[in-house]
Amino acid sequence: MALADFTPAAVEKHANDPLIEKVLMRSRTVQEEREAKSRLPHIVTVELNDGRQFKSERVFAVGVNSEPFSDIDRAQKFADCCQHLSKHQQVYGELCALDKLQDLSVLDHLFSGYH
């Protein structure tokens, strides 16, 4: 999945898919969130037609310090988020090399539109 899968156009494209009726999303109530002593996990349950269920959960998304992205996943995530930048691959390379730079002037073009 990518960010583009959540645009209004992408959501509308799949709105009439017959399988969408099989998808049920349940979020926690405000009360459940309030009463939680720690961060609550996201839970995914897949129930097959024969009644079997497969369940998985995770508290934090991949990409946090305790479960960092792989190099490939990080590059793909950056490209997905920054595809609107004409030189996003160059920018990613520059960001990966920050520790080796003498100064940050190589990144000036990222902020040229901000004052």
Secondary structure, DSSP 8 states (H G I E B T S, - for coil): --GGGGSHHHHHHHTT-GGGGG-------HHHHHH-SS---EEEEEE-TTS-EEEEEESS-TTBTTB---HHHHHHHHHHHHTTSTTHHHHHHHHHTGGG-SSSGGGGGGGTT--
